[in-house]
Amino acid sequence: DPVPPLQVIRPEPCCVCGSRIRFGKTAIKCCQCQLLLHTKCREQCPSLCTPRPHHHAWPREGVLADFAPSVPPLVPALVVQCVTEVETRGLTETGLYRVPGAEQLVREWKRKLLRAGGVLPALSSVTDIHVVCGVLKDFLRGLKEPLVTFSLHPAFLRAAGEQGVPVREGEGTASPLTLLPGAATDIPDDAASDTALRHVVSKLPPANRDTLAFLMLHLLRVSHSPDCKMDVLNLSRVFGPTLVGHSSANPTPLAIMEDTPRQCKVVARLLSLPPSFWRGFVEREQENLVPM
């Protein structure tokens, strides 16, 4: 829904081709999503911008379930579409998820996708695949609660083998560690860690669990691509803070410092679980898991 061409005063990147629109040049800006582009790029602009009748945009922020579909697997369409685009043309890209995309393009495309709700514009028009990666990371990072929920955060740390993590008040016998023979607070070995991780993953809210499974399968495919040069350790460093986060919305500086290596360790341990475990959550209704 473009307005008449306007004149650019401050140079900004075109949201279609990524090239800078220079001072004094004419450009087009969408009335709905504020997407800015060269006049010559208008034909390549995503067409599904204006929300369709009887369709509501997603909220600007919320927990994951606020963005999930009503039928399983409960993976938000934004996540499915970003992952599909990355796997279609990004698995030969060096530094996938580590190399940042243009910050303004990431913000604009994230805003555009959230406005569109479940009816998403095509991401094939985003020239730089790192922008698509950035949108996915920014969406996950912007949730009110990470995929690893605040209440289960300590249990994930302990299940990943972190020692000395206190049991939260009220966690009691619900802790997955208490299901392991002889385990009080610490996990004794890798096999016990796997058992505890499987259990605590199953305790996540359904949307968090399904989305985590979908992302783990995706990140495993990325780690197996020699061109990406993003092994499990690198991916864990990138996604640890995003997926695991902290045990509260407002962590102390000390908690932030202590949690950083723990977050990476949790993601690395999750990625060590066999793909068949993760597929069990998302392949039961695989036909529903397609980009909109």
N, C-alpha and C positions, 0 to 999 in steps of 0.2 A: 504494500500500500504506500507507494512513494509519493513524496511531495514534489513540487516543481524543483528543478535543479537549483542548488545553492552554491555560493562561492566559499571556498575553504579559506579560513583566516589562519588557523593553526594546523600545520601539517599533521595528518593522521593516516594510519594504514587503511587500505581498502579491505573490507571484510570478506571479499570474494577472492581476489588474487593475492592479497597480502602486501602489495607494493604501496609505497607511500603516496598519498594524494598531496601534491605540492601546493604551496601557498598561491592563492589566486585562481586555482583551477576549479572548474565546476564539478560538482559531485551530487549524488542522490542519497537522501536519508529517508529511511522508512518511518512513517508516522507511528507504527505499532511497536516496533522493537528497537528503533533508533539505529538500525544497521546502516553503516555508511559505506558507499562504494563509488567507484568510477562510473561515469555514465556509460562507458563502453562495456562495463562488466554487468550491466543490468540483465542481459539475457541469461547469464550464468547464475544469477541470484536465486537462492532457494525459493520455491514458489509457495510453500505452505507456511506463510507467515501469519496472516490474520487468523485468529482462533475461529474454528468452525462453529456453526450454530449448536446450541445445547452442549457446548464443551467448556469445561472450566480449566483454567490454567492451574498448574501446580503452585503450592505456596512458595514464597521466596526461601523459606527455611522450615525445617521440621525434622522429625525422626524419619528413619528410612521407610517405615510402614506408610507414612503419608504419601509416598511416591510410588508405592508398589501396586501392581495390578490386583484384581479381585480373584484371579484364578492362578493356581500354582503352575510353575515355580514363581515365587513372589519376588521377582527381580525387576526393578524399575526399567521402563523402556529406554530411558536415557542411558543407563548402564549398558543395556543390551546393544543399543545402537553404537555407542562409542567403542565397545569391545569388538563388535562386528567390523566396524570401519578400520580399527587398528589391525585386526587379523587379516583383513582383505588386502591392505597395502602397506602395512607398517612393519612386518616381521623381517624385513631386510634393512631396516633403519637402525643405524648404530646409536646406542644410548637411549633406546626407547624408554620413556618415563623418567629418564634422568636428565635429558636435554630439555630445557623449558621451551614452551611455545610463547609467542608474543603475548604479553600479559593483557593488553587491551583486547586482542582478538579472543582470548580465552574468556574474559569477562563478558564480552558481547555475545559470544555463542552460548555461553551458559545461560545468560539472561534470555536469549532467544528460545532455547530449548525449554526452560522453565515456563515461559509464557505459553508455549505450544502445548504443554501438558503431555498427554499420552500420544498426541498426533504430531510427530516430530518431522522437521524439515530434513532433507537429505544432507548428510555430512560429507558426501563426495565432493561438494564444492569447496570444502576447506582444503586449501592447497597444502598447507603444512600439517603433516600428521601429528607433529608434536603439540599443535593447538588442540587436537582432539584428545590427546593424552592429558593435556592440561585441564580440559573441561571435566574429564572424568575424575581426576584427582581433586579438583576444586569443588566439585559436587560432593564428593565423599567427605572432604575436609570441612565443608560448610554445614554438615548435618548437626543438629542439636546434640546428638549422642553418636559416638562412633559405632561401627558395626559390632565391635566388642563392647557391649553395654557397660555402663558404669558399675552396675551391681555385680557383673560377672568378671570384671577386670582383674581383681586379685586372683580369682580361680584360674584364669587363663595364664597369669604369670606363674603360678605354682605348677600348673600342668605342663608348662614349657620347661620346667626344671629350675626356676628361680628359687633360691633358698631364702628362708627367713621372711617370706611375705606373710603378714599376719592374716588370720581368718577374720572376716568381717563379723560384727555382731549380728546375730540372726542367721548367719550362713549355716552354722551347726552341721548337722548330719546331711544337709543338702549339698555339702561340698563334695565334688567328685573325688577328692582325695580320700575321703573316708570310705569310699568303695574299694580302695586298694588295700589288700592285706598288709598290715603293719605300717601303713602310711599315715603319719600324723600331720605334718606340715610340709615336708619336703618329698620330692619325687626321687626314688632311688636310682632309676636307670631309664634308658630310652624306651624300652618296651612298656614300662609303667607310664611313662610320659605320653606315649601314643594312646594308651587306654584312657588316661585322664583327659587328654585333648578331645578325643572322640566324644567322650561323655559331655564335656562342658560345651562343645559345639552344638550338641543336640539340645542343650538347654537354652540356646539363644532364641529370641523371638523369631517366628517363621520367616519373615522378610529378611532379617539380618542373616539368618542361617543360610537361606537359599542364595542370597546375594554374595555372601562370603564364599560359598561353594563355587558359584559361577566365576568369581574373580580368581579363586585359587587355580581353577582349571585353566583360565586364561593366562595367568602369570607363569604357570608351568610351561605352557606353550611358548611364551616369550623366552623363558630361561633356556629352552631347548634350541632356540634359533642361534646359530653361530654368528650370524651377521649382527644381531642386536648387541652382543657382548654384554648381556645383562643376566648374570648368573643369579642363583638364589640369594647370595649374600647382598649383591647390589640391589636387587628388588626388595629385599627385606629392609634395607636402609631407607629406600624411598617410601615404601608403603607402611612401615612400622608406625610412625606417628599418625598416619591417616586412618588406618584400619583399627589400630589398637588404642591409640590415644592414652588418656589418663583415667583415673578412677572417679574423677569429678569434673564438672564443667569449668571450675576455677582452681587448677592445681597451683600449689606453691612453687616458687622458684626451685626449691630443693627437690620437690617431686618431679618437676620437669627434667632436672638434671639426672635424677636417678632412673627415671622411666625410659630415657632415650635408648640405652642399650637393651633394656628389657623388651621394649616394643619390637626391636629388630629380631630378638631371639624368638619371640612368640610367632612372628610371621615366618621365620625360617623353619620353625618346628611345624607349623601348619602346612608349609609347602613340602615337608618331608612325608606327610601322610600320603598314602597311595591315591592316584586319581580315581580309582573305583569307589573310594569312600565318598569323595565329593560328588561324583556322578550320581550316586544314590539319591542326592537331594534334588538335582535339577533335571534328570532324565526321565523321571516318572511322567512328566507332562511336557516333554521336549517340544512337541508340536506347538505349544503355546509360546515358546521362547523364541520369538522372531522379532526383528526390528520393525517398528511401525513405519 
